[in-house]
Amino acid sequence: MKQMPFYLIMLVLSLIYSCENKKQSVSIDNLIVGKWKIVEYGSGYVNALDTLGFYKNGKADCPPETGEFTYRLIKPDSLIIYNKGFGEQHYKILKLSNDSLIKQLRRQRIYADSIDELVSGEIEKYIRVTNE
């Protein structure tokens, strides 16, 4: 009987933790939506055309690259960008806030060449241009 309060407390804490995780993942999904402009690249070279656009419907724009892009967030710190029919890139999200996105390439897959390799890519830093 004395253990009942302990189990009740654990149940309440579990529910609170579960709700907090759901709120966090929803906000991260919404946080990435918008247009991002690259401002810093590990090697120092920055192409002014390098922008990323993420949309609520899962579509993405990755100029100057061409193709049909989509994206998916996995956990709060992983991002996959798919280029339909060509390949995919897996990124570690080092920081994501209202005005800043910092990511690093960790894995690359090229379908036609059957390439699937782990990489330690350069760190890319972006600033938000728009929220749409």
NORWO-V717132 format. One record per residue. SS is DSSP state (H for helix, E for strand, - for the rest). Layout:
ss = {SS	SS}
//
This chain:
ss = {-	-	-	H	H	H	H	H	H	H	H	H	H	H	H	H	H	H	H	H	H	H	H	H	H	H	H	H	H	H	H	H	-	E	E	E	E	E	E	E	E	-	-	-	-	-	-	-	-	-	E	E	E	E	-	-	-	-	E	E	E	-	-	-	-	-	-	-	E	E	E	E	E	E	-	-	-	E	E	E	E	E	E	-	-	-	E	E	E	E	E	E	E	E	E	E	-	-	-	E	E	E	E	E	E	E	E	E	E	E	-	-	-	-	E	E	E	E	-	-	-	-	E	E	E	E	E	E	E	E	-	-}
//
